[in-house]
Amino acid sequence: MMRPLTGLKVIEFEGIGPGPLAGRMLADQGADVVAIVRPNKPGLDHLDLANADLPLRRGKRIVAIDLKRPRAVEEAMALIEPADALIEGNRPGVMERLGLGPADCAKRNPRLVYGRMTGWGQHGPLSQAAGHDLNYLALSGVLSLTERPGAQPIAPPTVLGDAGGALGLAFGLVSGVFAAGRTGKGAIVDCAIVDMAAALSGIALWARSNGVVDGPRPSIFHDSPFYDAYRCADGRFVTVGALEPQFYALLLAKLGLADVDPKAQNDIAAWPALKARFGDLFASRPSEHWRALLEGSDVCFAPVLTLADAAAHPHNAARGVFRAEPGGRLDAATAPRFSPLE
């Protein structure tokens, strides 16, 4: 497998969540990532920080430095001086007070791309406030996209906010290094989770401009019968997302709903009754029945799986989406994948 970032040197001041994940993404693609950790301090996974086998440390070199010691800043600077990029996830101002802020580092390495990972950003009224994934999604408006009538909004923990922020930081660092290679000048990458959540909402914002979400009309993503998760007789859930007319027509045919006109897919007035009918139908059989009938077809179907079930699913197993670590721990494989252009 190609590792396109081989030769890229990254210094990571280890925090929690998106910063370490961004570092792992870069390491997975071949970057030489050195994680500077605080000795004997609880942090990632609340485990011993000397443990290099933690999942978010995959592929990194671990260096323990107590930044409160007099010579610690110089030790860190010695690592930063030849680096291409840096990752830090402290509240705004912390690195400056340590003597490791962007201006300090620029004196030693003017080509450095300085990546700053925060929840709220480097400035603004909330920049010094604590927060977590759920809060950033709420303020960006993304969480509202999960709302259902009479039900509280919920999103998968850490996947959209923290991981979206990590992806944004990794993209920003690589973009900055590319520019530095051409101009000889480094840059500061101000990556806020709330910014990234909004940026990743581009399709949702486009849908809003067309009245599909966040408006007075019923939404195809929340109210239609053909885009939803349905409970089955065994208590498991399956999903259908037959948005396109040809997929919707096939779904109706496979469900045996010959009396439903596929050309009336966007008849909003008919949605509530048809949604209830879909619900009753899916609830009448176990999930295995629907998987046997619908999986692999063009009705846009997938069962809702646990992480363990997902790892064992034939498609994910064939692609090696997950990997088993020592002790039975489950982890995700490197993504995206690269191969020669031949």
N, C-alpha and C positions, 0 to 999 in steps of 0.2 A: 504493500500500500504506500502511495506517495505521502510524504510529510512535507507539505509546501512551506512551512515556516521554519524549517531547519536552518540554523544559523541566527535566528532572531533571539536576542538576549533580553529577558524580562525580569525585573525585580518586583516582587509582590510583598507589600507589607500586609501580613495576613490579618484579615478581619473575619467577619462572618457573612455567609450568604453569597451575594452576587460577585464580590471581588474575587474570592477564591475560585468560584465557578468559572469566571472569565479566564483566570490564570490556568485552570485545568483545560479549558477549551483550547487555549493557545498551546499548552504543553502537548495535548493530544495531536496537534498538527505539526509537532516537531520542534517547537520553540524551547529554548533552554530557560526554564523558569526557576528562579531562586526565590523561595518563600522565606522571608525574615519573620521569625516567630518570637514571641515573648517567652522566655524560659519560665517553667513552673507556674503558668497562669492558666486558669480555665478559659477555654475559648471554643473553638470548633468542636461540636459534638460533646462539649463538656468533658473531654478526655484529656489525657496527658499530651501536652503539645509537643513532646519529644517523639511522639508516635508518628512516623512518616507514612503509615499505612492507612491513614484516614482517607475516605473516598475523595474528598475535594483536594487532596494532595497528590493525586495520581500523576506520575510523571515529573514531579518537581524535586528539586534539591532543597533541603531544609537547613536553614542556618538560624541558630538561636542567638538573639542579641537583645540585651536589656538596654533599651534606649535611654534609660535614666542614668546609666553610668557615664562618667565624663568622656571616655574615649569611644563611646558607642556610636555617636554621630559620624565620626571619622571612619569607623569600621563600615557603617552603612554606605557612606559616600564612596568608599573604595569599591564597593560592589556596583554602585550606581554609575560611576564614571565611564565604564565601557559599555553600559547597557543601551539598548535601543528604546526601551519603554519601561514605565513604572506604573504600578497599581497601588492605590491606597484607598481605604474606605472609611476614614475617620470623619468626624464632624468638621465643618469648615473651620480653619484656623489652627487645628491641632498640629499638623505637620509644620506649619510656619513656626509655632512655638517651640517645636523640637529642633528647629534649625534645618529641616529637611523639606521645606516648601519649594514650590516651583522656581522662585528666584534664586534660592540657595543652590539648587541642583543645576540650574542653568549656568552658573559660574564655573561649574566643573564639567558640564556636559551640555553644550548648547544645542545638540541634536536630539536631546531626550524628548520623548513623547510622554507626558506626565498625565496618567489616567486617574481621574478622581471619581470614585463611585459613592454616591450618596442616595438617600431616599428622596430628598426635596430639592437638591441642587446646592450650588455654592452661594447663592444669594436668594433673597426673598424673605417674606415674613416668617416662613416655617423652616428656614434653613438650619436653625439650631435646635429644632424640636425632634424628639424621638418619633419613630414610626415603624410600621412593618408593612409587609406585602399588601395586606388587606386594606390598609389605610391609603396607600398610594393608588391602588386600583379604584378606590372610592372617589378620591379627589380628581382623578383623571377622567371620570365618567365611565370608565370601562366596566366597573362593577354593575352599573345600572343595566347593562346589556343582558345580565343574567336574571333580571327580575321577572317573576311570574305573578299574575293577579293573586293577591292574598297570600303570597309566600315571600319570605325574606330572600334577598339576593345572596348567592354563595358562589365562590370560585375555588378551583383547586388550589390548595395552599402552596405557595412559593413558586408555582410554575409560570404564572403570567408576569408577576411583578419582579421578583428576585431574578428569575432566570431570564426574563426579558431584559432586565437591566444588565445582566452579565453578557448577554449576546450583544447588546448595544455597546458596552465598553470594549469588548473584544473587537468589534467592527471598527470602533473609533480609534483604537490603538493601531490596528493594522493600517487604517487609512492615514493616520498621522505619520507612521513610519514610512509609508510610501511617499508622502509629501516631503518628509525630511530627507529622504534619499535624493530627491530632485533639487531641493532648495538649500539643504544644509542647515535648516532651521527647525528646531523642535516646536512643540505646541502643547497646550493644556487641553485635555479632553474632559469637559465638565459633563459627566453622565449621571443624570438623575433618574431614578426609577419612574417617577411620575411623568417625566418627559418621554421616556421610552414607551410607557404604557399608552400615552396619547399618540406617539408616532406609529406604534404598531396597530393603532385603530384606524388606519387609513381607509381600509375597505368599509369598516363600519361607518365612518364619517361620510364616505361616498353613498352608502346605503341610506343614511339619514337624509342626505340631500335629495334623494329620490323618494322620500317618504316611507321607506321600508321599516325603519326603526325610529324610536324616540319621537313619535308623532301621534296625532289623534287617531290615525287609521290602525286597524289590527296589523300586527307584524307577521311576516311569513316565518320569522325566526322564533316567535313566541306564541303565536296564536293559530298557525296553520296546522292541519292534521298531518302534513307530509314532511315536517321537519321537527322531530321531537324524539324524546326517549319514552318508552312504554314499558310498564311493568308486566311481567309474564306470570304464568300460573305458579312457577316455582319461586317467585319473589325476586328473580333476577331481572335486569333491564336490558332492552335492546334499543338501538337507535336507527332511525331512518332519516334521510336527508334528500328526498327526491324532489329537488327544486326545479330541475329542467323538465319540460313537458314529456319528453320521451321516457325519462326515468319514472315519472309519476304514472304514466300509462302502464308501464311494465309492473310497477308496484301494485296497482289496482288489479291487474290481470293475475299476478301471483297470489294475491290475497283472495281471489275469487269474487271480487266486487264488480261483477259485470253490469250491475244496475247503476253504477256511478259513472257519469260522463267525464272522461279525462279532459275534455275541452273546457270543462267548467272548473278547472283547477283553481282559478283566482276569483271564484265566486265567494267573496268574504262572508256573505250572509249564510252560506251553507257550511262554513268551517266549524262552528261549535258542534253541530249535530254529527258531522262526519268525524270530528276528532273524538267524540265520545264513542262512536262506533268503532273506530280504530282501537281505542283503549279497551273496549270490551272484547274485541277480537284477539288482540295480543294477550290479554289476561286469560283467555280460554285454553291456552296451550303453554307448556313449559318452554323456556328459552331455547333448549336444544332443538325443538321442533322448528322454530323460526330460523335458527342457524342453518339447519339442513335445507330449508326451503329457500332462504334468501341470501345466505353468505356467498360471496363470489360473483353475484349477479350485478346487473347495472341498476338496481333499485337504490343504491347508495345506503348500504346497511352495514352495521357492525354491532356486536354485542358489547355491553359495558363489562369490562373485565377488571379484576383486581390486578395489582402489579405482578403478583406471582403468576396468575393466569395469563397475563399478557406476555410474560417471558416464555411461557410454554406454548403459546399459540403458534401454529405451523408457519404462518407468514413471518412473524417476528423471529422465530427460531431459524428459518431459512436464511434470513438476512443478518442474523447475529445482532439484533437490535440491543439485546441485553447480554450481560456476561456474568458468570458466577465467580465470585471472589472467595478466597479462603474463609472457612467457617460458614459457608452457605449464604454469605451476603450477596445481594443482588445489586448490580451497577449497570449503567448504560454504556454502550460501546461508543467509540469515537464517531462523531458526526459533524459536518458532512464528510463524505468519502471522496477521495481523489484517486484517479488512475491516469496513466499516460494517454495523451491525445494521439491514438494510433488507429 
